[in-house]
Amino acid sequence: MALFFDEEWFDARLSARGLDRGALAECAGLERGELHRLFTNERSATPEELSAFAKLLDVDLIEVTLKSGVSERAPADGDASARIESIEARLNAIDEWLAELEQSAKRKRA
């Protein structure tokens, strides 16, 4: 697992919605100390926490996942074919998210 929690991105999104980190903790059922562990890269968010964050911030789950630094990897000694499929699936999800983001930006400019 790789961690790099983008706290500036989360703080900016919270601020734009008139919220603070307490609201983020509450929406995911976290104590403030556990949220702090996420922000300081001591642990990664669970899928349930990521979904709660995305809902509260009204952003795509993929974006929240990327900004949370979550990057689950299959063990290197595992089946190479399954590992490649997993990587391709993640890349496809990122490509789809980027395409949606580009379309949204084009609509806003029009």
N, C-alpha and C positions, 0 to 999 in steps of 0.2 A: 504494500500500500504506500502510495506517495501522498504527502500532505503539503499543501500550501494554501491556507485559508486566506482569501482576499478580503480582509476585514474592511478596507476602505470601500470596496464595492458594496458590501453589506451595509455599512454605516450610511453610505450615500443613498441606497435604496430605502432604508428605514427612514432617514431624514425626509426624503421626498414624500413619504406617506405620513409624516408627522408622528413617527414611532421611534422607539429607542430599542436598545438591546434587550431590555426587559420584556418587551412585546414578543421579540423573537424567541426568547427562552420560553415564555408562557405558551406560545402557539404550539411548540414542540413538546411541552410537558417536561421541560428541563429546569433544573435549579440553575441559578446564575453561575455558580461555580463550574457546572458542567458545560455551560455555554462558553465560559472563559477558556476551558480546555480546548474547545473547538477553535476559538479565535487565536489561541497560542500554539496551535498545531500539535497538541498533546494527544489528541485522538481525532478520528474522523467521524463525521455524522452518519447516522444510520439512514437507511432508505426512508423510513417513516419521518425522521427529522427533516430530511431534504424535501420531502413532499410538503410537509407543513410550512417550511420556509418559502417554498415556491408559491404556495397558496397565499400566504400572508403578504408576500412582496408582489404578487400578481405578475410573476415572470415564469418562463418555461423551466420545467424541471431539469432539463439538460444544462441550461445556463447556470442554475443554482449548483448543480453537481460540479460543473467545471470550476466555478468560483469557490467551491468548498474544497477544491484540491483532491477530491476523491478519485482515486485511480486504482481500482482493483485489478490485479494481474493474476493470471493463471500461473501456477508454479512452472518454472523453466524446465523442470524435468518431466512435465506432463506430456500428453499427446500433442505433438506439433500441429496436427491438423485442427484439433479443437482449439488450440491457442490462436492459430491464424484466423479461424472463424470468429473467435471472440474479438480479436483486434479489428477485423473487418466490420463486425457489427457495431462496435464503438465508433469507428470512423464514419460509417454510414449515418449513425445517429448525429454525429457532429456536423456532417455535411448537410443533413436535412435541417438542422437547427440554423446553420449559417444561411442556407437558402431562404428559410422563413424570415430571418433577420434582414436579409437584403431586400426581400419583397416588402417587408414592413417599412423599411427606410425609403424605398421608392414611392410607396403610397403616401408617406408623409410629405415627401418633396413635391408630389403632384398636386 
